[in-house]
Amino acid sequence: MQAKFLTSVEVQSLQERLSLYEKQIEALKKRVICTRKDQEALRVRGRARMIELLGDPDSENFKANKRRGFSMLWSEYRQWFKPIRSYRDTLEKDYDAGIKFIEEWIPSVQQAISLSCCPLCQQQPGMTEIDDLKLCRSCAKIINEGR
């Protein structure tokens, strides 16, 4: 079997085609949304985050604030990953960043107050009022000790 050597013209032609294919692949990556499995993982992670912030799904706090909480979470998510209309439209290339966004999402103090979460620790539902703020027992205790 004889080896065939490519001419410089053939090599240049192959390099041009390769470059074109690489550009096409990059363009496709900007349009491919994540799989249904990944979409479900985003939804589940969003729900888990809301449970972390609002407490047990059977609690009154969760039941009273879940709609507002999910609305705020997904609204900020859409703004962060513009121009998507839903977490289901998350691009495959943005999936890991989407999971990280959800895991690290903390409502602003104003949002936390409207969700009845403690605006200081953001983790426990508000239970005690101090100066018109609803705080969890732990944070209220710390503030009262400092007075």
N, C-alpha and C positions, 0 to 999 in steps of 0.2 A: 504494500500500500504506500502510495506516494503522498507526502505532505504537500498541501497547497498553501502557498504563501499569498497573502492578500496584498494588493497594491495599495499605495498610499491613498488613491482615490476611493477604493473600496473601504478602507479603514475610516476615512473621513466620512463617507456615506453612512457607515454603521454608527459612528459617533453621533452624527446628526439625528439619526433615527432614535438612538438611545436617549438623547437629550429631549427629543419630542415626547417620547413615552414617559419619561420622568416628569415632565411638565403636566402631561395628561393625568398621571397618577396623583400628583399634588392637587390638581383641580378637583379630582373626584373625592379626595379626602376631605375637601371643604364642603362637600355636599352629602356625604353618607351619614345618615343618622344611626344612633346606636341600636342594638338589637332589642327585641321585646324583653328578653331576659335582663338586659342592662336597664331598660326603662323601668321594669318592675323593681329592680334593685334600688334605683333612685327614689321611687315612690316609697318603698319600705324604709329606706334610710331617712326620708323626710318624716314619715310617721314616727319612727324611733326618736328622732330629734325632738318632735313635738311632745312626745311622752316624757323625754328628759326635762323639757321646760315646763310642762303643765302638770305633770304627775300622772298617776294611774288613769288609764282610759275610762275606768268606772267612776272616777271622782267627779264631783260637781264642777270643780275648776276646769277639768278637761272638757266636759260636756258643754260648759258655758262658753268656753273660749276657743275651741278647736277650729271652728270656721274662720274666725278672725286670724288665728295663728297660722293656719295653712295658707290663707290668702296672702298674708304678709311674707311668709317664707317663699312661696312660689312667685310672688310679684318681684321680690328682690332677685330671685334666681333668674327670672326672665330678663330683668334689667342687666344683670351681670353678663349673661351669655347672649346679648342682643345678636341677631334679630329673631330670636325664637319666640313662639307663641305658647309653648308648653314645655315642661321638662321632657315630654315624649319626643320633642324635636331636637334634643341635645345631640350634637354631632358626636360621632364615634371618637374623634380625636379629643373631644372635650369631656369625655365620660369621667376620667379620673379627677379632673378639676371640679366636675359637678359633685362628685361624692365628697371631695374635700370641702367645697363650699357649704354643703348641707351640714357636714360634721362640725364646721367651725362657725356656722351662722348663729349670731346672737341678735335678738331684737334690740333696737335702740331703747334707751331709757323710757322714752315716751311710749313706744310700742309695748315694752314690758309692763308698764303701769296699766295700759289698756288691756293687757292679757292677764292681769292680776298675778304676775310673776314678781318675784323680788327683783327690783331694779339693780341691786348691788351684786348679788351672786348669780342671778339669772337662772338658777337651777331649781329653786323650790317655790311652790305657789305661795303668794302673799297671804299672811295670816294675821299680822299685827299692824295696826295703824300708828305711825309716828309722824307728826307734822304733815298730815294729809298724804303720806306715802304708805302703801301696803308693803310691808317687809316680812320676810320669813322670820321665824322665831330666833334663829341663830344670829342673823344680822341685827335684829332689834335688840337682842341681848348685848351685842358688842357696842351698839350705839348708846344704849342706856348706861353701860359701864363707863363710857367716855364722857358722860355729862356730869 
